[in-house]
């Protein structure tokens, strides 16, 4: 599988840092964006990038729950037979099979579906840009720097590209199984 693209671009990073286009160290910025995007995807357990997947998924109580957010389902195959669109229904990211499709008591189904975000959610992009900005703005990981009468103190030392606990907490809402309501995560289903 091809690597996923970063969740933000170097041009967006330059705007975030409020520097002129081309002013950011391009190679370092691109690498940092790749690393930060991987950290965000790992913490959220969500690829974010819109893509098509094929997987054998369990059928639980007549329902299949593909990784989301589910945009569309192309096909559902049970016991080697592709079901017609009248034998399944997609609602709120869950594929529900009809009684007819469940006659053989299948345990798994092969599902082809499109999922992800387009565009990337603003809060996710902001977390990636913040993580990269911390390492780009303070590449030598200093706590304080003085030059003559000028002194600069960083809020914290940046230890490479990393996520803060607050950022990790914000990403919890994107984890599989987390249902979102107007105030964030809703427990149970």
C-alpha beads as a LAMMPS data file, in Angstrom:
LAMMPS data file: protein, C-alpha beads

189 atoms
188 bonds

1 atom types
1 bond types

-500.0 500.0 xlo xhi
-500.0 500.0 ylo yhi
-500.0 500.0 zlo zhi

Masses

1 110.0

Atoms # bond

1 1 1 0.000 0.000 0.000
2 1 1 1.308 3.448 -0.910
3 1 1 2.243 5.754 1.956
4 1 1 -0.412 8.250 2.955
5 1 1 0.224 11.920 2.188
6 1 1 0.919 14.334 5.053
7 1 1 -2.150 15.919 6.654
8 1 1 -0.832 19.429 5.903
9 1 1 1.431 20.958 3.253
10 1 1 4.631 22.979 3.501
11 1 1 2.721 25.978 2.089
12 1 1 0.154 25.660 4.905
13 1 1 2.993 25.408 7.432
14 1 1 4.530 28.621 6.098
15 1 1 1.179 30.394 6.460
16 1 1 0.846 28.943 9.982
17 1 1 4.305 30.242 10.886
18 1 1 3.547 33.557 9.153
19 1 1 6.675 33.421 7.001
20 1 1 7.135 34.171 3.315
21 1 1 6.469 31.348 0.842
22 1 1 9.655 29.321 0.408
23 1 1 11.153 30.594 3.698
24 1 1 10.690 27.325 5.610
25 1 1 13.460 24.726 5.207
26 1 1 11.598 22.640 2.592
27 1 1 13.141 19.191 3.168
28 1 1 13.052 19.477 6.967
29 1 1 9.493 20.820 6.883
30 1 1 8.303 18.005 4.596
31 1 1 9.915 15.348 6.791
32 1 1 8.483 16.918 9.958
33 1 1 5.000 17.031 8.362
34 1 1 5.293 13.335 7.442
35 1 1 6.369 12.452 11.002
36 1 1 3.686 14.592 12.673
37 1 1 1.003 13.171 10.359
38 1 1 2.069 9.647 11.314
39 1 1 1.923 10.521 15.011
40 1 1 -1.559 12.023 14.632
41 1 1 -2.826 9.031 12.640
42 1 1 -1.377 6.637 15.211
43 1 1 -2.848 8.475 18.181
44 1 1 -6.281 8.811 16.553
45 1 1 -6.120 5.338 14.988
46 1 1 -7.585 6.969 11.902
47 1 1 -5.953 7.562 8.499
48 1 1 -8.045 10.741 7.864
49 1 1 -7.110 10.741 4.158
50 1 1 -10.032 9.729 1.925
51 1 1 -9.405 6.310 0.359
52 1 1 -10.993 3.014 -0.684
53 1 1 -10.431 -0.133 1.377
54 1 1 -11.295 -3.813 1.027
55 1 1 -11.415 -5.987 4.130
56 1 1 -12.959 -9.107 5.589
57 1 1 -14.996 -7.805 8.518
58 1 1 -16.987 -9.579 11.239
59 1 1 -20.781 -9.668 11.107
60 1 1 -22.173 -8.978 14.576
61 1 1 -25.929 -9.154 15.095
62 1 1 -26.487 -8.718 11.357
63 1 1 -24.330 -5.596 11.150
64 1 1 -20.869 -4.774 9.811
65 1 1 -18.944 -1.740 11.028
66 1 1 -16.210 -0.647 8.583
67 1 1 -13.583 1.895 9.652
68 1 1 -14.940 5.362 9.189
69 1 1 -16.050 7.812 8.555
70 1 1 -17.756 5.769 5.856
71 1 1 -18.510 7.770 2.715
72 1 1 -19.959 4.942 0.619
73 1 1 -19.992 1.153 0.267
74 1 1 -19.268 -0.327 -3.157
75 1 1 -19.882 -4.005 -2.443
76 1 1 -20.607 -6.565 0.274
77 1 1 -19.687 -10.213 -0.338
78 1 1 -20.877 -13.003 1.977
79 1 1 -19.715 -16.621 1.574
80 1 1 -18.304 -15.830 -1.880
81 1 1 -21.524 -14.263 -3.166
82 1 1 -21.756 -10.537 -3.798
83 1 1 -24.958 -9.213 -2.278
84 1 1 -27.316 -6.992 -4.224
85 1 1 -27.913 -3.489 -2.925
86 1 1 -31.351 -4.623 -1.709
87 1 1 -29.685 -7.133 0.662
88 1 1 -27.832 -4.538 2.694
89 1 1 -28.249 -0.960 3.868
90 1 1 -25.721 1.674 4.919
91 1 1 -26.813 3.985 7.710
92 1 1 -24.597 6.050 10.029
93 1 1 -21.498 4.144 8.891
94 1 1 -22.965 0.709 9.706
95 1 1 -23.850 -1.872 7.039
96 1 1 -26.966 -3.800 8.070
97 1 1 -27.708 -7.060 6.262
98 1 1 -31.235 -8.242 5.463
99 1 1 -32.613 -11.497 6.826
100 1 1 -32.156 -13.063 3.385
101 1 1 -28.393 -12.381 3.483
102 1 1 -28.143 -13.851 6.994
103 1 1 -29.839 -17.224 6.255
104 1 1 -26.532 -19.101 6.210
105 1 1 -25.425 -17.489 9.522
106 1 1 -22.249 -15.974 8.047
107 1 1 -19.560 -14.727 10.425
108 1 1 -17.653 -12.447 8.049
109 1 1 -18.185 -10.378 4.924
110 1 1 -15.763 -8.829 2.454
111 1 1 -16.625 -5.146 2.188
112 1 1 -15.316 -2.552 -0.277
113 1 1 -15.907 0.966 0.994
114 1 1 -14.705 4.545 0.707
115 1 1 -13.844 6.298 3.940
116 1 1 -11.979 9.278 5.318
117 1 1 -12.233 13.034 5.469
118 1 1 -12.189 15.518 2.611
119 1 1 -11.115 18.058 3.616
120 1 1 -8.986 17.072 6.613
121 1 1 -10.706 18.425 9.767
122 1 1 -9.315 21.826 10.783
123 1 1 -8.495 20.724 14.341
124 1 1 -6.468 17.756 13.040
125 1 1 -4.577 19.957 10.578
126 1 1 -3.914 22.457 13.397
127 1 1 -2.470 19.731 15.638
128 1 1 -0.104 18.614 12.853
129 1 1 0.975 22.206 12.156
130 1 1 1.495 22.976 15.868
131 1 1 3.625 19.850 16.367
132 1 1 5.793 20.729 13.363
133 1 1 6.010 24.418 14.282
134 1 1 7.434 23.524 17.706
135 1 1 10.324 21.635 16.121
136 1 1 10.910 24.054 13.200
137 1 1 10.841 27.232 15.325
138 1 1 13.177 25.695 17.917
139 1 1 15.315 23.241 15.892
140 1 1 18.114 23.116 18.473
141 1 1 15.650 22.252 21.276
142 1 1 16.633 25.224 23.417
143 1 1 14.961 26.391 26.606
144 1 1 16.468 29.876 26.379
145 1 1 18.748 31.747 23.985
146 1 1 20.541 35.074 24.516
147 1 1 22.412 37.204 21.994
148 1 1 23.727 40.474 23.393
149 1 1 20.800 42.342 24.877
150 1 1 18.258 40.122 23.154
151 1 1 16.909 37.125 25.082
152 1 1 14.380 34.559 23.903
153 1 1 12.729 32.007 26.205
154 1 1 10.732 29.125 24.771
155 1 1 7.621 27.980 26.658
156 1 1 8.951 24.417 26.647
157 1 1 11.834 22.630 25.051
158 1 1 10.698 20.795 21.952
159 1 1 11.937 17.253 21.847
160 1 1 11.655 16.498 18.150
161 1 1 8.202 16.340 16.599
162 1 1 5.801 15.188 19.302
163 1 1 2.225 15.559 20.484
164 1 1 1.258 17.178 23.766
165 1 1 -1.189 15.434 26.085
166 1 1 -3.824 18.040 25.211
167 1 1 -3.369 17.297 21.498
168 1 1 -3.595 13.538 22.121
169 1 1 -6.801 14.104 24.100
170 1 1 -8.306 16.124 21.231
171 1 1 -7.618 13.246 18.827
172 1 1 -9.573 10.723 20.931
173 1 1 -12.832 11.777 19.275
174 1 1 -11.574 10.399 15.938
175 1 1 -10.799 6.915 17.246
176 1 1 -12.839 4.020 15.857
177 1 1 -15.934 3.496 17.963
178 1 1 -16.032 7.083 19.205
179 1 1 -19.386 8.546 18.258
180 1 1 -19.480 12.288 17.896
181 1 1 -22.197 14.557 19.121
182 1 1 -22.356 18.345 19.408
183 1 1 -20.135 18.207 22.507
184 1 1 -17.715 15.505 21.315
185 1 1 -17.676 11.833 22.271
186 1 1 -20.889 9.981 23.138
187 1 1 -20.439 6.728 25.045
188 1 1 -22.247 3.497 24.270
189 1 1 -24.254 2.441 21.276

Bonds

1 1 1 2
2 1 2 3
3 1 3 4
4 1 4 5
5 1 5 6
6 1 6 7
7 1 7 8
8 1 8 9
9 1 9 10
10 1 10 11
11 1 11 12
12 1 12 13
13 1 13 14
14 1 14 15
15 1 15 16
16 1 16 17
17 1 17 18
18 1 18 19
19 1 19 20
20 1 20 21
21 1 21 22
22 1 22 23
23 1 23 24
24 1 24 25
25 1 25 26
26 1 26 27
27 1 27 28
28 1 28 29
29 1 29 30
30 1 30 31
31 1 31 32
32 1 32 33
33 1 33 34
34 1 34 35
35 1 35 36
36 1 36 37
37 1 37 38
38 1 38 39
39 1 39 40
40 1 40 41
41 1 41 42
42 1 42 43
43 1 43 44
44 1 44 45
45 1 45 46
46 1 46 47
47 1 47 48
48 1 48 49
49 1 49 50
50 1 50 51
51 1 51 52
52 1 52 53
53 1 53 54
54 1 54 55
55 1 55 56
56 1 56 57
57 1 57 58
58 1 58 59
59 1 59 60
60 1 60 61
61 1 61 62
62 1 62 63
63 1 63 64
64 1 64 65
65 1 65 66
66 1 66 67
67 1 67 68
68 1 68 69
69 1 69 70
70 1 70 71
71 1 71 72
72 1 72 73
73 1 73 74
74 1 74 75
75 1 75 76
76 1 76 77
77 1 77 78
78 1 78 79
79 1 79 80
80 1 80 81
81 1 81 82
82 1 82 83
83 1 83 84
84 1 84 85
85 1 85 86
86 1 86 87
87 1 87 88
88 1 88 89
89 1 89 90
90 1 90 91
91 1 91 92
92 1 92 93
93 1 93 94
94 1 94 95
95 1 95 96
96 1 96 97
97 1 97 98
98 1 98 99
99 1 99 100
100 1 100 101
101 1 101 102
102 1 102 103
103 1 103 104
104 1 104 105
105 1 105 106
106 1 106 107
107 1 107 108
108 1 108 109
109 1 109 110
110 1 110 111
111 1 111 112
112 1 112 113
113 1 113 114
114 1 114 115
115 1 115 116
116 1 116 117
117 1 117 118
118 1 118 119
119 1 119 120
120 1 120 121
121 1 121 122
122 1 122 123
123 1 123 124
124 1 124 125
125 1 125 126
126 1 126 127
127 1 127 128
128 1 128 129
129 1 129 130
130 1 130 131
131 1 131 132
132 1 132 133
133 1 133 134
134 1 134 135
135 1 135 136
136 1 136 137
137 1 137 138
138 1 138 139
139 1 139 140
140 1 140 141
141 1 141 142
142 1 142 143
143 1 143 144
144 1 144 145
145 1 145 146
146 1 146 147
147 1 147 148
148 1 148 149
149 1 149 150
150 1 150 151
151 1 151 152
152 1 152 153
153 1 153 154
154 1 154 155
155 1 155 156
156 1 156 157
157 1 157 158
158 1 158 159
159 1 159 160
160 1 160 161
161 1 161 162
162 1 162 163
163 1 163 164
164 1 164 165
165 1 165 166
166 1 166 167
167 1 167 168
168 1 168 169
169 1 169 170
170 1 170 171
171 1 171 172
172 1 172 173
173 1 173 174
174 1 174 175
175 1 175 176
176 1 176 177
177 1 177 178
178 1 178 179
179 1 179 180
180 1 180 181
181 1 181 182
182 1 182 183
183 1 183 184
184 1 184 185
185 1 185 186
186 1 186 187
187 1 187 188
188 1 188 189
